Amino acid sequence: MNKNVLRKAVSMTSTFSFLYLAFTGIIMYIVPPGRIAYWADWRIFGLNKEMFTETHTTISMLFLVCMVLHIWLNWKPIMNYMSNRSGKFVLFTKETLFGFVLSVIFIVGTLMMVPPFGNIVNAINDYKEDYEYTLGNPPYSHAELTNLTAFIARMNFDTELAKVALDKANIKYDMMDTLKTISRNNNKRPADIFEILKSSKIKKSTPVKEVTATSDGIDMSKYESMMGTGMGKKSVERIAESLNISVDTAIERLKKHGIEATAKDKLKDVGGVAGIVPMDVYIIIDTGLKP
């Protein structure tokens, strides 16, 4: 192939792959956390999170190949950029040093969460947290991958009532199908199937499968379904809001157990400093007791 033709082909392929990477990159910023995205079957332009991730990966590989070819085809100009006025090669020209330092600033600034990088990351995380309220949260991590029989048992639903509820809603199902399969076969979301099944919940007065596990006076059964739901990414402020208590109350409850925190602190960070898991931080905020 003629080198000029190859150069044009590489340039156009690089352009199109870059545009798609920019698009999917933005999507990756705003996509809900996996547990919510899969539970609510979140999509944009017909593509779900998994599809965006997969295409982003393959196009990244194409873009990488194009960049290697681009460097090879433009080796001389690149070397000229790294030469001084006398034509002598210099590893770090002013322009090269500027590009390198700017890149390092963005990387280190983000890792250290200093402004404005930290503000951007926190704003994106806060935006993603709102999905829990708009799209709903699964009762436990990857609940959509549980087959119907196991899901009914785990959620303490009555099997016969569950079947009646599904039949009444004209849902086609097999007891060994996962919620994900059932929802797709019926053009629904896993969250929709869950809503239909809620009417089959066994009343608390029924002793079947009742969980009475306690820890230092805390009923731990109410927290079991919250495991693996991304609790660590939520801020103290957001947790207090969800529990209908003031931020000051939440911080005071933590302080009683020697745990320092601010409204904007994430539970994983608070727990990391205190040497406990995020769920324990949540329980302290909720009950004032340390499990």
C-alpha positions as CSV (number, residue, x, y, z in Angstrom):
1,M,0.0,0.0,0.0
2,N,1.2,3.5,-0.9
3,K,2.5,5.3,2.3
4,N,0.4,8.4,1.6
5,V,-2.7,6.2,1.3
6,L,-1.9,4.4,4.5
7,R,-1.3,7.7,6.3
8,K,-4.8,8.9,5.2
9,A,-6.4,5.6,6.2
10,V,-4.7,5.7,9.6
11,S,-5.6,9.3,10.2
12,M,-9.3,8.7,9.4
13,T,-9.5,5.5,11.4
14,S,-7.8,7.3,14.3
15,T,-10.4,10.1,14.0
16,F,-13.4,7.9,14.0
17,S,-12.1,5.6,16.8
18,F,-11.2,8.7,18.9
19,L,-14.7,10.1,18.5
20,Y,-16.3,6.9,19.6
21,L,-13.8,6.6,22.5
22,A,-14.7,10.2,23.6
23,F,-18.4,9.3,23.4
24,T,-18.1,6.0,25.4
25,G,-15.7,7.7,27.8
26,I,-18.4,10.3,28.7
27,I,-20.9,7.4,29.0
28,M,-18.6,5.6,31.4
29,Y,-18.5,8.7,33.6
30,I,-22.3,8.8,33.9
31,V,-23.2,5.1,33.8
32,P,-24.8,3.8,37.0
33,P,-22.9,1.4,39.3
34,G,-23.0,-2.1,37.9
35,R,-25.4,-3.5,40.5
36,I,-28.0,-0.8,39.6
37,A,-27.3,-0.7,35.8
38,Y,-27.9,-4.5,35.5
39,W,-30.8,-4.5,37.9
40,A,-32.6,-1.6,36.1
41,D,-31.4,-2.8,32.7
42,W,-30.1,0.7,32.1
43,R,-29.5,1.6,28.4
44,I,-28.6,4.5,26.1
45,F,-29.3,4.2,22.4
46,G,-30.2,0.6,23.0
47,L,-26.8,-0.2,24.5
48,N,-26.4,-1.3,28.1
49,K,-23.3,-0.9,30.4
50,E,-21.8,-4.2,29.3
51,M,-22.1,-3.3,25.6
52,F,-20.5,0.1,26.2
53,T,-17.6,-1.4,28.1
54,E,-17.0,-4.1,25.5
55,T,-17.0,-1.7,22.5
56,H,-14.9,0.8,24.4
57,T,-12.3,-1.9,25.0
58,T,-12.2,-3.1,21.4
59,I,-12.2,0.4,19.9
60,S,-9.4,1.3,22.4
61,M,-7.3,-1.5,20.9
62,L,-8.0,-0.2,17.4
63,F,-7.0,3.3,18.4
64,L,-3.8,1.9,20.0
65,V,-2.9,0.2,16.8
66,C,-3.6,3.4,14.8
67,M,-1.4,5.4,17.2
68,V,1.5,2.9,16.7
69,L,1.1,3.2,13.0
70,H,0.8,7.0,13.3
71,I,4.1,7.2,15.2
72,W,5.8,5.0,12.6
73,L,4.4,7.1,9.7
74,N,5.3,10.4,11.4
75,W,8.6,9.4,13.0
76,K,10.6,12.2,11.4
77,P,8.2,15.0,12.4
78,I,8.1,13.6,15.9
79,M,11.9,13.6,16.1
80,N,11.9,17.2,14.8
81,Y,9.7,18.1,17.7
82,M,12.3,16.7,20.0
83,S,15.2,18.6,18.5
84,N,16.6,22.0,19.3
85,R,17.2,24.8,16.8
86,S,20.5,23.4,15.7
87,G,18.8,20.1,14.9
88,K,20.3,18.1,17.8
89,F,18.1,15.6,19.5
90,V,16.9,16.6,22.9
91,L,14.8,14.3,25.0
92,F,13.0,17.1,26.8
93,T,12.3,20.2,24.8
94,K,10.1,22.9,26.3
95,E,7.1,21.5,24.4
96,T,7.8,17.9,25.3
97,L,8.4,18.8,29.0
98,F,5.2,20.8,29.0
99,G,3.1,17.9,27.7
100,F,4.7,15.5,30.1
101,V,4.3,17.7,33.2
102,L,0.7,18.5,32.3
103,S,-0.1,14.8,32.0
104,V,1.6,14.1,35.4
105,I,-0.4,16.9,37.0
106,F,-3.7,15.4,35.9
107,I,-2.7,11.9,37.0
108,V,-1.3,12.9,40.4
109,G,-4.0,15.5,41.0
110,T,-6.7,12.9,40.5
111,L,-5.0,10.3,42.6
112,M,-4.6,12.8,45.5
113,M,-8.1,14.2,45.0
114,V,-6.9,17.8,45.1
115,P,-9.0,20.5,43.5
116,P,-10.2,20.8,40.8
117,F,-9.7,17.1,40.0
118,G,-11.2,15.9,43.3
119,N,-14.2,18.1,42.9
120,I,-14.9,16.6,39.4
121,V,-14.6,13.0,40.7
122,N,-16.8,13.8,43.7
123,A,-19.4,15.5,41.5
124,I,-19.5,12.4,39.2
125,N,-19.8,10.1,42.2
126,D,-22.6,12.2,43.7
127,Y,-24.4,12.1,40.4
128,K,-24.1,8.3,40.2
129,E,-25.5,8.0,43.8
130,D,-28.7,9.5,42.6
131,Y,-29.4,6.5,40.4
132,E,-30.1,4.5,43.5
133,Y,-33.2,6.7,44.1
134,T,-34.3,7.0,40.5
135,L,-33.6,3.4,39.2
136,G,-33.7,1.5,42.5
137,N,-31.2,-0.8,44.2
138,P,-31.2,-4.6,44.0
139,P,-31.9,-6.4,47.3
140,Y,-28.4,-7.9,47.1
141,S,-25.4,-7.8,44.7
142,H,-26.1,-9.4,41.3
143,A,-29.6,-10.5,42.3
144,E,-30.6,-10.6,38.6
145,L,-28.3,-13.6,38.1
146,T,-30.2,-15.7,40.7
147,N,-32.7,-18.2,39.4
148,L,-36.3,-17.7,40.4
149,T,-36.5,-20.6,42.9
150,A,-33.4,-19.4,44.8
151,F,-34.5,-15.7,44.6
152,I,-37.9,-16.5,46.1
153,A,-36.3,-18.5,48.9
154,R,-33.7,-15.8,49.7
155,M,-36.3,-13.0,49.7
156,N,-38.6,-15.1,52.0
157,F,-41.4,-15.0,49.4
158,D,-44.2,-17.6,49.2
159,T,-43.6,-19.7,46.2
160,E,-47.3,-20.3,45.3
161,L,-48.2,-16.6,45.8
162,A,-45.2,-15.7,43.7
163,K,-46.4,-17.9,40.8
164,V,-49.9,-16.4,41.1
165,A,-48.4,-12.9,41.0
166,L,-46.3,-13.7,37.9
167,D,-49.2,-15.4,36.1
168,K,-51.5,-12.5,36.9
169,A,-49.0,-10.1,35.3
170,N,-48.7,-12.4,32.2
171,I,-45.1,-13.1,32.9
172,K,-43.6,-16.1,31.1
173,Y,-41.1,-17.9,33.3
174,D,-39.4,-21.1,34.4
175,M,-38.5,-21.6,38.0
176,M,-34.9,-22.3,37.1
177,D,-34.6,-19.2,34.9
178,T,-32.6,-16.2,36.3
179,L,-34.4,-12.9,36.9
180,K,-32.3,-11.5,34.0
181,T,-33.5,-14.2,31.6
182,I,-37.2,-13.8,32.7
183,S,-37.1,-10.0,32.4
184,R,-35.5,-10.2,28.9
185,N,-38.1,-12.8,27.7
186,N,-40.9,-10.5,28.9
187,N,-39.4,-7.2,27.8
188,K,-39.1,-6.1,31.4
189,R,-36.3,-5.1,33.8
190,P,-35.2,-7.4,36.7
191,A,-36.5,-4.6,39.0
192,D,-40.0,-4.9,37.4
193,I,-40.1,-8.7,38.1
194,F,-39.0,-7.9,41.7
195,E,-41.9,-5.4,42.1
196,I,-44.4,-8.1,40.9
197,L,-43.0,-10.6,43.4
198,K,-43.2,-8.3,46.4
199,S,-46.8,-9.1,46.9
200,S,-45.8,-12.7,47.8
201,K,-43.7,-11.6,50.7
202,I,-44.3,-13.8,53.8
203,K,-45.5,-11.7,56.7
204,K,-43.1,-11.2,59.6
205,S,-45.5,-13.0,61.9
206,T,-44.9,-16.2,60.0
207,P,-41.9,-17.9,61.6
208,V,-40.6,-19.4,58.3
209,K,-36.9,-18.6,57.7
210,E,-37.0,-15.7,60.2
211,V,-33.5,-14.3,60.9
212,T,-32.8,-13.3,64.5
213,A,-29.1,-12.9,64.3
214,T,-27.9,-10.1,66.6
215,S,-24.6,-8.4,67.4
216,D,-24.4,-6.4,70.7
217,G,-28.1,-5.8,70.7
218,I,-28.3,-4.9,66.9
219,D,-30.7,-6.9,64.7
220,M,-28.3,-7.7,61.8
221,S,-31.0,-9.3,59.6
222,K,-32.1,-5.9,58.3
223,Y,-28.6,-5.2,57.0
224,E,-28.0,-8.5,55.2
225,S,-29.6,-7.4,52.0
226,M,-27.5,-4.3,51.9
227,M,-24.2,-6.2,51.6
228,G,-22.4,-5.6,48.3
229,T,-24.6,-2.6,47.3
230,G,-21.8,-0.1,47.1
231,M,-22.3,1.3,50.6
232,G,-18.6,2.4,50.8
233,K,-19.0,4.9,47.9
234,K,-21.8,6.8,49.7
235,S,-21.1,9.9,51.7
236,V,-22.0,10.4,55.4
237,E,-24.3,13.2,54.3
238,R,-26.1,10.9,51.8
239,I,-26.5,8.1,54.3
240,A,-27.9,10.5,56.9
241,E,-30.4,11.8,54.4
242,S,-31.6,8.3,53.5
243,L,-32.0,7.5,57.2
244,N,-33.9,10.7,57.8
245,I,-31.5,12.0,60.4
246,S,-29.4,15.1,60.5
247,V,-25.8,15.1,59.4
248,D,-24.8,16.4,62.8
249,T,-26.5,13.4,64.4
250,A,-24.7,11.0,62.1
251,I,-21.3,12.6,62.8
252,E,-22.0,12.7,66.6
253,R,-22.8,9.0,66.6
254,L,-19.6,8.2,64.9
255,K,-17.7,10.5,67.2
256,K,-19.0,8.6,70.3
257,H,-17.0,5.6,69.0
258,G,-13.9,7.6,68.3
259,I,-14.5,7.9,64.6
260,E,-13.9,11.3,63.0
261,A,-15.8,12.2,59.8
262,T,-17.2,15.1,57.8
263,A,-20.4,15.3,55.8
264,K,-18.7,14.7,52.5
265,D,-16.5,11.8,53.6
266,K,-17.2,8.4,51.9
267,L,-18.0,5.5,54.2
268,K,-15.1,3.5,52.8
269,D,-12.7,6.3,53.8
270,V,-14.2,6.7,57.2
271,G,-14.1,2.9,57.7
272,G,-10.5,2.7,56.4
273,V,-9.2,5.2,59.0
274,A,-11.2,3.5,61.8
275,G,-10.3,0.0,60.8
276,I,-13.8,-1.2,60.1
277,V,-15.9,-2.0,57.0
278,P,-18.3,0.5,55.4
279,M,-21.3,-1.5,56.6
280,D,-20.2,-1.1,60.2
281,V,-20.0,2.6,59.7
282,Y,-23.5,2.6,58.3
283,I,-24.8,0.6,61.3
284,I,-23.2,3.1,63.7
285,I,-24.9,6.0,61.9
286,D,-28.2,4.2,61.9
287,T,-28.3,2.9,65.4
288,G,-25.5,4.7,67.3
289,L,-24.2,1.2,68.3
290,K,-21.0,-0.4,67.1
291,P,-21.4,-4.0,65.8
